[in-house]
Amino acid sequence: MLKNIVLPFNTVAGTNETILTSVQDDKEFVDGKPTGRVIGSRYGIACFANGFAQVTVRVPNAPPAITQEALDARNATGDFVFCTFEGFVGKIFQDFRSANKEAKISATANAIKILGDSGKS
């Protein structure tokens, strides 16, 4: 039932931009085991206009747009990195492994766009 619900970026984020909080390689898994192959990038975002909800966005076949070290350095000085995504698709799923079997959001995108210092492109 939940698998047919698709959410656009501004619905998930609550606005047209978010704060980038983490960057890491998206690694391939086969039969629940890692293969060691990098298949894209994963971005953690804080949706400040939606109660600072934390969402991970997977961008396949793309190297990271910024390193975790550069992101940490900017965030430590309060120079937060704002971003948006091209081709964003959010989906709701029920996490049966969680204690309350809560609904969560999974997200993919074609590309990330790092915005200027003011959060505007």
MOQUI-V123839 format. One line per field, one symbol per residue. ss: DSSP state (@ for helix, = for strand, . for the rest). psi: psi as a letter, one per 30 degrees, with the letter a starting at -180 (. if undefined). burial: b if it has 24 or more other C-alpha atoms within 12 Angstrom, else e. A space follows every 50 residues. Layout:
# MOQUI-V123839
ss = ???
psi = ???
burial = ???
This chain:
# MOQUI-V123839
ss = .@@@.==.@@@@@....=============..===============@@@ ..========.......@@@@@@@@@.....=====..======...... ..=======.====.......
psi = effgkkklefeeffagllkkflklkjkkkkhgkkffkkgalkkkljifgh ghkkkkkkjlhklkfkleeeeeeeefggikjkllkkhkjkkklkjffleg hlklkkkllelkjklleggk.
burial = eeeeeebbbeebbebbbbbbbbbbbbeeeeeeeeeeeeebbbbbbbbbee eeebbbbbbbeeebbbeeeebeeeeeeeebbbbbbeebbbbeeeeeeeee eeebbbbbbebbbbeeeeeee
